[in-house]
Amino acid sequence: MDHRQRSLLQVHTAVFLFGLAGLFGKLLDWPATVIVLGRTGLAALALGGWLGWRRVGLRPGLGQELVGLALLGMLLAFHWVSFFRSIQLSTVAIGLLTFSSFPVFVTLLEPLLFASGWRWQDGAIALTVVLGVALVVPSYRLGSAMTLGALWGLLSGLSFALLQLLNKGYRQRHSALTIAFYQNLFAFLSLALVSPWATVTPSLGDLGWLIILGVGCTALAHTLFIESLAVLRTQVASVISGLEPVYGIALAALVLGEMPTSRTLLGGLLIVGATTLASWEG
């Protein structure tokens, strides 16, 4: 197996693990904040151990640099809490597909935050995603759990888009894994203050699921994805990332018996197609 084939295998494995993460909103019967508390704590532990073993310096700097990473860690915590809340209220398919709108949020927000150019194609892609989300949401009653789940999924996509855009400056000064370590650490610390973790009594099975989520679907997946970028173009990896909801929905059907409706699949096709196009053109 040559370097490119190995890198393609790494990025597909990472995206598969990212898609698998959505199932834990159903497999773990805990508040979303507790799930994310465990996920970020284990991820920070695993990433810190990996970076220490690789002898990578973990001190990002003093003052404002550390404060910025702490604020982004809190944004990461909100992103994952809203993601799992979306899945708990609706389905894995709705949660993953509404979250998958994040490339369009990036497209819309980047000109506002960085004064970059705007193209008519960006507007067309955004409208296609809006149509896809409209099809994914099965009802529009404000009290409906499905509607609330879709709204939480869109908030998850919006917060993830902001995280990606605000991370740009840090990526120029630090490795992606170092940034991921600190942001997971600060996400954990912020949630430890507000999460009702003391009310949860995990079973051995729950702890096993949590280890898979924190170490496999977070730390390992992030490491594999970043390492694949040493060989693959970012554009290629971004397009492959569009398979995340595909993997997640297929796993939810196999493991949880959640079969998406034809309307959800049509909306998902529009969302995945538009976001893939946005990644390819970007």
Secondary structure, DSSP 8 states (H G I E B T S, - for coil): --HHHHHHHHHHHHHHHHHHHTTHHHHS-S-HHHHHHHHHHHHHHHHHHHHHHTT------STHHHHHHHHHHHHHHHHHHHHHHHHHHS-HHHHHHHHTTHHHHHHHHHHHHH-----HHHHHHHHHHHHHHHHH-S---TT-HHHHHHHHHHHHHHHHHHHHHHTHHHHTTS-HHHHHHHHHHHHHHHHHHH--GGG----HHHHHHHHIIIIIIIIIHHHHHHHHTTTS-HHHHHHHHTTHHHHHHHHIIIII-----HHHHHHHHHHHHHHHHHHHH-
